[in-house]
Amino acid sequence: MLVAMSHPRTRPLALVTGPTSGIGLSFAHRLAADGHDLVLVSRTRERLETLATTLRSSYGVEVDVLAADLGRREELALVERRLADEDRPVDLLVNSAGFGLKRPFLANSVEDEQYLLDTHVTAVLRLMHAALGRMVPHGHGAVVNVSSIAGFLPRGTYSAAKAYVTALSQWADLTYGDRGVRVMALLPGFTRTEFHERMDVRPDSAPSWLWLDADRVVQEALRDLARGRRLSVPSRRYRAISVLARHTPAGVQARFQGLGRR
Ligand SMILES: NC(=O)c1ccc[n+]([C@@H]2O[C@H](COP(=O)([O-])OP(=O)(O)OC[C@H]3O[C@@H](n4cnc5c(N)ncnc54)[C@H](OP(=O)(O)O)[C@@H]3O)[C@@H](O)[C@H]2O)c1
Protein backbone atom coordinates (compact mmCIF):
# COMPACT_ATOMS: atom_id res chain seq x y z
CA MET A 1 0.00 0.00 0.00
CA LEU A 2 1.34 3.43 -0.97
CA VAL A 3 0.17 6.20 1.41
CA ALA A 4 -0.55 9.32 -0.70
CA MET A 5 1.57 12.48 -0.26
CA SER A 6 0.73 15.99 0.87
CA HIS A 7 3.88 17.61 -0.52
CA PRO A 8 5.60 17.99 -3.89
CA ARG A 9 8.10 15.17 -3.23
CA THR A 10 8.64 12.34 -5.60
CA ARG A 11 7.80 9.72 -3.00
CA PRO A 12 5.73 9.62 0.22
CA LEU A 13 7.71 9.64 3.48
CA ALA A 14 7.26 7.22 6.39
CA LEU A 15 8.87 7.49 9.84
CA VAL A 16 9.25 4.07 11.48
CA THR A 17 10.33 3.57 15.11
CA GLY A 18 11.95 0.25 16.05
CA PRO A 19 12.99 -0.65 12.47
CA THR A 20 16.21 -2.49 13.34
CA SER A 21 14.43 -5.76 14.02
CA GLY A 22 11.16 -7.65 14.03
CA ILE A 23 7.88 -5.98 13.09
CA GLY A 24 9.48 -2.55 12.54
CA LEU A 25 12.07 -4.12 10.22
CA SER A 26 9.30 -5.75 8.18
CA PHE A 27 7.51 -2.38 7.97
CA ALA A 28 10.72 -0.70 6.76
CA HIS A 29 11.23 -3.27 3.98
CA ARG A 30 7.56 -3.35 2.91
CA LEU A 31 7.20 0.43 2.84
CA ALA A 32 10.49 0.91 0.95
CA ALA A 33 9.45 -1.80 -1.55
CA ASP A 34 6.16 0.09 -2.01
CA GLY A 35 8.08 3.29 -2.83
CA HIS A 36 8.28 5.22 0.45
CA ASP A 37 11.28 7.24 1.54
CA LEU A 38 12.02 6.53 5.19
CA VAL A 39 13.16 8.04 8.48
CA LEU A 40 14.34 5.24 10.78
CA VAL A 41 14.40 5.70 14.57
CA SER A 42 15.84 3.42 17.26
CA ARG A 43 18.65 3.42 19.86
CA THR A 44 21.43 1.63 17.94
CA ARG A 45 23.00 3.93 15.33
CA GLU A 46 25.17 1.21 13.77
CA ARG A 47 22.19 -1.07 13.06
CA LEU A 48 20.23 1.89 11.69
CA GLU A 49 23.07 2.85 9.30
CA THR A 50 23.46 -0.74 8.07
CA LEU A 51 19.72 -1.03 7.46
CA ALA A 52 19.60 2.34 5.69
CA THR A 53 22.37 1.23 3.31
CA THR A 54 20.50 -2.01 2.53
CA LEU A 55 17.19 -0.23 1.91
CA ARG A 56 18.76 2.44 -0.33
CA SER A 57 20.52 -0.14 -2.48
CA SER A 58 17.62 -2.65 -2.58
CA TYR A 59 14.77 -0.23 -3.31
CA GLY A 60 16.36 3.03 -4.55
CA VAL A 61 14.61 5.13 -1.87
CA GLU A 62 15.97 7.91 0.37
CA VAL A 63 16.58 6.89 3.98
CA ASP A 64 17.50 9.09 6.97
CA VAL A 65 18.38 7.73 10.38
CA LEU A 66 17.70 9.26 13.77
CA ALA A 67 19.34 7.48 16.73
CA ALA A 68 17.16 8.13 19.78
CA ASP A 69 16.07 6.33 22.92
CA LEU A 70 12.32 6.96 22.97
CA GLY A 71 12.26 6.28 26.71
CA ARG A 72 14.37 9.41 27.30
CA ARG A 73 12.44 12.67 27.03
CA GLU A 74 15.23 14.80 25.50
CA GLU A 75 15.93 12.22 22.75
CA LEU A 76 12.20 11.72 22.12
CA ALA A 77 11.95 15.50 21.57
CA LEU A 78 14.27 15.17 18.51
CA VAL A 79 11.80 12.79 16.91
CA GLU A 80 8.83 15.00 17.84
CA ARG A 81 10.57 17.92 16.12
CA ARG A 82 11.21 15.82 13.00
CA LEU A 83 7.50 14.89 12.84
CA ALA A 84 6.41 18.51 13.18
CA ASP A 85 8.77 19.69 10.41
CA GLU A 86 6.65 21.39 7.71
CA ASP A 87 9.53 21.42 5.22
CA ARG A 88 10.00 17.64 5.15
CA PRO A 89 6.51 16.34 6.00
CA VAL A 90 5.98 12.78 7.17
CA ASP A 91 2.98 11.08 5.50
CA LEU A 92 2.95 7.92 7.64
CA LEU A 93 4.13 7.36 11.23
CA VAL A 94 4.64 3.76 12.39
CA ASN A 95 5.20 3.44 16.16
CA SER A 96 6.72 -0.04 16.50
CA ALA A 97 9.57 0.42 19.03
CA GLY A 98 9.08 -1.59 22.19
CA PHE A 99 10.30 -4.31 24.52
CA GLY A 100 9.16 -6.48 27.40
CA LEU A 101 10.69 -6.60 30.88
CA LYS A 102 12.39 -9.84 31.89
CA ARG A 103 11.12 -9.93 35.45
CA PRO A 104 7.72 -9.65 37.19
CA PHE A 105 6.45 -6.31 38.51
CA LEU A 106 7.84 -6.33 42.06
CA ALA A 107 11.21 -7.77 40.97
CA ASN A 108 11.72 -4.73 38.74
CA SER A 109 12.83 -1.37 40.04
CA VAL A 110 10.14 1.25 39.60
CA GLU A 111 12.57 2.98 37.21
CA ASP A 112 12.52 -0.11 34.92
CA GLU A 113 8.71 0.05 34.95
CA GLN A 114 8.79 3.79 34.28
CA TYR A 115 11.10 3.23 31.28
CA LEU A 116 8.61 0.70 29.85
CA LEU A 117 5.77 3.19 30.34
CA ASP A 118 7.82 6.01 28.80
CA THR A 119 8.72 3.95 25.72
CA HIS A 120 5.33 2.30 25.12
CA VAL A 121 2.94 5.03 26.25
CA THR A 122 4.57 8.47 26.56
CA ALA A 123 6.54 8.11 23.32
CA VAL A 124 3.48 6.90 21.36
CA LEU A 125 1.35 9.72 22.81
CA ARG A 126 3.92 12.45 22.10
CA LEU A 127 4.91 11.20 18.62
CA MET A 128 1.24 10.88 17.64
CA HIS A 129 0.56 14.38 18.99
CA ALA A 130 3.44 15.80 16.91
CA ALA A 131 2.39 13.89 13.78
CA LEU A 132 -1.34 14.69 14.00
CA GLY A 133 -0.56 18.33 14.81
CA ARG A 134 0.99 18.62 11.35
CA MET A 135 -1.22 16.14 9.47
CA VAL A 136 -4.71 17.25 10.58
CA PRO A 137 -4.50 20.88 9.29
CA HIS A 138 -3.40 19.44 5.91
CA GLY A 139 -6.21 16.84 5.94
CA HIS A 140 -3.78 14.07 5.10
CA GLY A 141 -1.66 11.37 6.74
CA ALA A 142 -1.78 8.14 8.74
CA VAL A 143 -0.45 6.66 11.98
CA VAL A 144 -0.03 2.96 12.77
CA ASN A 145 0.51 2.22 16.48
CA VAL A 146 1.84 -1.28 17.13
CA SER A 147 -0.13 -2.39 20.17
CA SER A 148 -0.74 -6.05 21.11
CA ILE A 149 -3.42 -8.63 21.66
CA ALA A 150 -1.95 -8.57 25.21
CA GLY A 151 -3.87 -5.31 25.70
CA PHE A 152 -7.03 -7.44 26.08
CA LEU A 153 -5.41 -9.65 28.75
CA PRO A 154 -4.24 -9.18 32.36
CA ARG A 155 -0.50 -9.61 31.65
CA GLY A 156 1.20 -7.01 33.80
CA THR A 157 2.17 -3.43 33.05
CA TYR A 158 3.04 -4.35 29.43
CA SER A 159 -0.63 -5.28 28.85
CA ALA A 160 -1.79 -2.14 30.60
CA ALA A 161 0.44 -0.02 28.33
CA LYS A 162 -0.88 -1.78 25.21
CA ALA A 163 -4.50 -1.34 26.38
CA TYR A 164 -3.76 2.40 26.46
CA VAL A 165 -2.25 2.35 22.95
CA THR A 166 -5.26 0.48 21.53
CA ALA A 167 -7.78 2.83 23.20
CA LEU A 168 -5.80 5.93 22.20
CA SER A 169 -5.64 4.81 18.57
CA GLN A 170 -9.35 3.98 18.36
CA TRP A 171 -10.32 7.33 19.84
CA ALA A 172 -7.93 9.26 17.53
CA ASP A 173 -9.25 7.51 14.44
CA LEU A 174 -12.85 8.26 15.44
CA THR A 175 -11.90 11.90 16.06
CA TYR A 176 -9.69 12.68 13.06
CA GLY A 177 -10.82 10.09 10.48
CA ASP A 178 -13.37 12.44 8.92
CA ARG A 179 -10.63 15.09 8.62
CA GLY A 180 -8.58 12.93 6.28
CA VAL A 181 -6.14 11.45 8.81
CA ARG A 182 -6.19 7.77 9.75
CA VAL A 183 -4.98 6.13 12.97
CA MET A 184 -4.89 2.33 13.26
CA ALA A 185 -3.82 0.07 16.12
CA LEU A 186 -2.04 -3.11 15.05
CA LEU A 187 -2.58 -5.95 17.55
CA PRO A 188 -0.24 -8.86 16.84
CA GLY A 189 -0.16 -12.05 18.87
CA PHE A 190 3.14 -13.90 19.51
CA THR A 191 5.40 -12.96 16.59
CA ARG A 192 8.88 -14.36 15.82
CA THR A 193 11.19 -11.35 16.36
CA GLU A 194 13.96 -10.44 18.82
CA PHE A 195 11.30 -9.43 21.39
CA HIS A 196 11.13 -12.72 23.35
CA GLU A 197 14.84 -13.48 22.88
CA ARG A 198 15.69 -10.11 24.49
CA MET A 199 13.49 -11.19 27.44
CA ASP A 200 15.30 -14.58 27.64
CA VAL A 201 12.03 -16.35 26.81
CA ARG A 202 12.31 -19.67 24.94
CA PRO A 203 10.38 -19.96 21.65
CA ASP A 204 8.73 -23.17 22.94
CA SER A 205 7.16 -21.27 25.83
CA ALA A 206 4.07 -20.98 23.62
CA PRO A 207 2.79 -23.66 21.21
CA SER A 208 4.18 -23.35 17.66
CA TRP A 209 0.72 -22.69 16.12
CA LEU A 210 0.51 -19.45 18.13
CA TRP A 211 3.61 -17.89 16.48
CA LEU A 212 3.19 -15.42 13.62
CA ASP A 213 5.63 -14.31 10.93
CA ALA A 214 6.50 -10.58 11.09
CA ASP A 215 6.28 -10.07 7.30
CA ARG A 216 2.75 -11.57 7.28
CA VAL A 217 1.74 -9.37 10.23
CA VAL A 218 2.87 -6.26 8.36
CA GLN A 219 1.28 -7.36 5.07
CA GLU A 220 -2.10 -7.77 6.83
CA ALA A 221 -1.65 -4.51 8.73
CA LEU A 222 -1.05 -2.44 5.59
CA ARG A 223 -3.99 -4.14 3.87
CA ASP A 224 -6.22 -3.30 6.87
CA LEU A 225 -5.01 0.32 6.87
CA ALA A 226 -5.88 0.62 3.18
CA ARG A 227 -9.34 -0.85 3.93
CA GLY A 228 -9.98 1.78 6.61
CA ARG A 229 -9.86 -0.59 9.60
CA ARG A 230 -9.39 0.97 13.04
CA LEU A 231 -7.97 -2.23 14.58
CA SER A 232 -5.84 -4.78 12.74
CA VAL A 233 -5.58 -8.25 14.29
CA PRO A 234 -3.46 -10.37 11.92
CA SER A 235 -4.46 -14.01 11.36
CA ARG A 236 -7.79 -15.76 11.82
CA ARG A 237 -6.61 -17.54 14.95
CA TYR A 238 -5.80 -14.31 16.75
CA ARG A 239 -9.05 -12.68 15.58
CA ALA A 240 -10.85 -15.60 17.29
CA ILE A 241 -8.63 -15.30 20.39
CA SER A 242 -9.28 -11.53 20.58
CA VAL A 243 -13.06 -12.10 20.59
CA LEU A 244 -12.71 -14.83 23.25
CA ALA A 245 -10.39 -12.66 25.35
CA ARG A 246 -12.92 -9.85 25.48
CA HIS A 247 -15.63 -12.23 26.76
CA THR A 248 -13.58 -14.37 29.17
CA PRO A 249 -13.39 -13.37 32.86
CA ALA A 250 -9.95 -12.08 33.97
CA GLY A 251 -9.69 -14.94 36.49
CA VAL A 252 -9.88 -17.53 33.70
CA GLN A 253 -7.48 -15.56 31.47
CA ALA A 254 -4.97 -15.47 34.33
CA ARG A 255 -4.57 -19.29 34.06
CA PHE A 256 -2.69 -18.70 30.79
CA GLN A 257 -0.14 -16.31 32.35
CA GLY A 258 2.76 -18.73 31.76
CA LEU A 259 2.42 -18.61 27.93
CA GLY A 260 5.38 -16.82 26.35
CA ARG A 261 6.97 -16.20 29.74
CA ARG A 262 9.51 -19.00 30.38
N1 LIG B 1 6.99 -10.03 19.07
C1 LIG B 1 5.80 -10.16 19.61
O1 LIG B 1 5.37 -11.30 19.96
C2 LIG B 1 4.90 -8.97 19.75
C3 LIG B 1 3.52 -9.20 19.93
C4 LIG B 1 2.67 -8.12 20.06
C5 LIG B 1 3.16 -6.82 20.00
N2 LIG B 1 4.50 -6.63 19.85
C6 LIG B 1 4.97 -5.24 19.80
O2 LIG B 1 5.59 -5.04 18.55
C7 LIG B 1 6.52 -3.96 18.63
C8 LIG B 1 7.82 -4.39 17.98
O3 LIG B 1 8.38 -5.47 18.71
P1 LIG B 1 9.18 -6.63 18.00
O4 LIG B 1 8.51 -7.90 18.32
O5 LIG B 1 9.43 -6.28 16.58
O6 LIG B 1 10.53 -6.57 18.88
P2 LIG B 1 12.07 -6.51 18.49
O7 LIG B 1 12.38 -7.45 17.37
O8 LIG B 1 12.81 -6.67 19.78
O9 LIG B 1 12.25 -5.01 17.94
C9 LIG B 1 12.11 -3.92 18.81
C10 LIG B 1 12.58 -2.64 18.10
O10 LIG B 1 12.32 -1.52 18.95
C11 LIG B 1 13.52 -0.79 19.15
N3 LIG B 1 13.46 -0.21 20.51
C12 LIG B 1 13.21 -0.86 21.67
N4 LIG B 1 13.20 -0.01 22.70
C13 LIG B 1 13.46 1.21 22.19
C14 LIG B 1 13.59 2.51 22.75
N5 LIG B 1 13.48 2.73 24.07
N6 LIG B 1 13.83 3.56 21.93
C15 LIG B 1 13.96 3.36 20.60
N7 LIG B 1 13.84 2.17 20.00
C16 LIG B 1 13.60 1.10 20.79
C17 LIG B 1 14.65 -1.81 18.94
O11 LIG B 1 15.86 -1.22 18.47
P3 LIG B 1 17.11 -0.81 19.37
O12 LIG B 1 17.36 -1.94 20.34
O13 LIG B 1 18.17 -0.57 18.37
O14 LIG B 1 16.69 0.45 20.05
C18 LIG B 1 14.06 -2.64 17.79
O15 LIG B 1 14.26 -1.98 16.56
C19 LIG B 1 6.66 -3.63 20.12
O16 LIG B 1 5.89 -2.47 20.41
C20 LIG B 1 6.05 -4.84 20.81
O17 LIG B 1 5.51 -4.50 22.07
C21 LIG B 1 5.38 -7.67 19.71
The ligand as an SDF file (V2000), in Angstrom:
LIG
                    3D

 48 52  0  0  0  0  0  0  0  0999 V2000
    6.9940  -10.0330   19.0660 N   0  0  0  0  0  0  0  0  0  0  0  0
    5.8020  -10.1620   19.6050 C   0  0  0  0  0  0  0  0  0  0  0  0
    5.3690  -11.2970   19.9550 O   0  0  0  0  0  0  0  0  0  0  0  0
    4.8980   -8.9740   19.7480 C   0  0  0  0  0  0  0  0  0  0  0  0
    3.5180   -9.2030   19.9300 C   0  0  0  0  0  0  0  0  0  0  0  0
    2.6690   -8.1180   20.0560 C   0  0  0  0  0  0  0  0  0  0  0  0
    3.1550   -6.8240   20.0050 C   0  0  0  0  0  0  0  0  0  0  0  0
    4.5010   -6.6300   19.8520 N   0  0  0  0  0  0  0  0  0  0  0  0
    4.9710   -5.2390   19.8030 C   0  0  0  0  0  0  0  0  0  0  0  0
    5.5860   -5.0420   18.5450 O   0  0  0  0  0  0  0  0  0  0  0  0
    6.5220   -3.9630   18.6290 C   0  0  0  0  0  0  0  0  0  0  0  0
    7.8160   -4.3850   17.9750 C   0  0  0  0  0  0  0  0  0  0  0  0
    8.3800   -5.4650   18.7150 O   0  0  0  0  0  0  0  0  0  0  0  0
    9.1840   -6.6320   17.9970 P   0  0  0  0  0  0  0  0  0  0  0  0
    8.5140   -7.8950   18.3240 O   0  0  0  0  0  0  0  0  0  0  0  0
    9.4260   -6.2830   16.5760 O   0  0  0  0  0  0  0  0  0  0  0  0
   10.5250   -6.5720   18.8830 O   0  0  0  0  0  0  0  0  0  0  0  0
   12.0670   -6.5100   18.4860 P   0  0  0  0  0  0  0  0  0  0  0  0
   12.3790   -7.4470   17.3740 O   0  0  0  0  0  0  0  0  0  0  0  0
   12.8090   -6.6690   19.7800 O   0  0  0  0  0  0  0  0  0  0  0  0
   12.2520   -5.0060   17.9420 O   0  0  0  0  0  0  0  0  0  0  0  0
   12.1140   -3.9180   18.8050 C   0  0  0  0  0  0  0  0  0  0  0  0
   12.5830   -2.6430   18.0950 C   0  0  0  0  0  0  0  0  0  0  0  0
   12.3160   -1.5240   18.9480 O   0  0  0  0  0  0  0  0  0  0  0  0
   13.5230   -0.7910   19.1500 C   0  0  0  0  0  0  0  0  0  0  0  0
   13.4580   -0.2130   20.5100 N   0  0  0  0  0  0  0  0  0  0  0  0
   13.2090   -0.8620   21.6730 C   0  0  0  0  0  0  0  0  0  0  0  0
   13.2040   -0.0140   22.6970 N   0  0  0  0  0  0  0  0  0  0  0  0
   13.4560    1.2150   22.1880 C   0  0  0  0  0  0  0  0  0  0  0  0
   13.5860    2.5110   22.7490 C   0  0  0  0  0  0  0  0  0  0  0  0
   13.4830    2.7320   24.0700 N   0  0  0  0  0  0  0  0  0  0  0  0
   13.8290    3.5650   21.9270 N   0  0  0  0  0  0  0  0  0  0  0  0
   13.9650    3.3570   20.5960 C   0  0  0  0  0  0  0  0  0  0  0  0
   13.8400    2.1660   19.9970 N   0  0  0  0  0  0  0  0  0  0  0  0
   13.6030    1.0980   20.7920 C   0  0  0  0  0  0  0  0  0  0  0  0
   14.6500   -1.8080   18.9380 C   0  0  0  0  0  0  0  0  0  0  0  0
   15.8550   -1.2250   18.4730 O   0  0  0  0  0  0  0  0  0  0  0  0
   17.1050   -0.8060   19.3750 P   0  0  0  0  0  0  0  0  0  0  0  0
   17.3640   -1.9370   20.3440 O   0  0  0  0  0  0  0  0  0  0  0  0
   18.1710   -0.5670   18.3650 O   0  0  0  0  0  0  0  0  0  0  0  0
   16.6930    0.4550   20.0530 O   0  0  0  0  0  0  0  0  0  0  0  0
   14.0620   -2.6390   17.7930 C   0  0  0  0  0  0  0  0  0  0  0  0
   14.2640   -1.9800   16.5580 O   0  0  0  0  0  0  0  0  0  0  0  0
    6.6600   -3.6330   20.1210 C   0  0  0  0  0  0  0  0  0  0  0  0
    5.8930   -2.4720   20.4100 O   0  0  0  0  0  0  0  0  0  0  0  0
    6.0470   -4.8420   20.8150 C   0  0  0  0  0  0  0  0  0  0  0  0
    5.5150   -4.5030   22.0700 O   0  0  0  0  0  0  0  0  0  0  0  0
    5.3770   -7.6680   19.7090 C   0  0  0  0  0  0  0  0  0  0  0  0
  1  2  1  0
  2  3  2  0
  2  4  1  0
  4  5  1  0
  4 48  2  0
  5  6  2  0
  6  7  1  0
  7  8  2  0
  8  9  1  0
  8 48  1  0
  9 10  1  0
  9 46  1  0
 10 11  1  0
 11 12  1  0
 11 44  1  0
 12 13  1  0
 13 14  1  0
 14 15  2  0
 14 16  1  0
 14 17  1  0
 17 18  1  0
 18 19  2  0
 18 20  1  0
 18 21  1  0
 21 22  1  0
 22 23  1  0
 23 24  1  0
 23 42  1  0
 24 25  1  0
 25 26  1  0
 25 36  1  0
 26 27  1  0
 26 35  1  0
 27 28  2  0
 28 29  1  0
 29 30  1  0
 29 35  2  0
 30 31  1  0
 30 32  2  0
 32 33  1  0
 33 34  2  0
 34 35  1  0
 36 37  1  0
 36 42  1  0
 37 38  1  0
 38 39  2  0
 38 40  1  0
 38 41  1  0
 42 43  1  0
 44 45  1  0
 44 46  1  0
 46 47  1  0
M  CHG  2   8   1  16  -1
M  END
$$$$
